[in-house]
Each structure stands twice: as C-alpha cells, then as structure tokens.
C-alpha cells in the first residue's frame, strides 16, 4: 500500500534525524529548514510523528492481508 511506504519513509527520516541528534548533537531537519521553531520544520516533525503512529498499525495487521497487498 502506498500509504504504508510513505509512512515508512517518513519514519526512516525521523530515525536518521534522531540518530544524528544522538551521535552528533545536530538536528538535520532544524538545520535544513531554519531551526526547530520554523513552520516547515514543525510540519515535518508532525508528519514524522503521524507516520510513526500509522506504522504501529503494521504490527497488528494480519499477515495474510500484508502478503495479499504485495502480490
């Protein structure tokens, strides 16, 4: 499903950003878009959070449903 892939991409972006914060103390999203308070950065943070919540649903889906979507 397209929405699942978009959500996974956003979650990966969030994970990479958190990794850069943890390892390098640098927020990539804030650095690219003018700080954490910049509206575009806040939108990206919000989209990543929504994508993370969406990905929780992947844990509870039936395996047969997931397999049939990929065929």
Secondary structure, 3 states (H helix, E strand, C coil): CHHHHHHHHHHHHHHHHHHHHHHHCCCHHHHHHCCCCCHHHHHHHHHHHHHHHHHHHHHHCCHHHHHHHCC
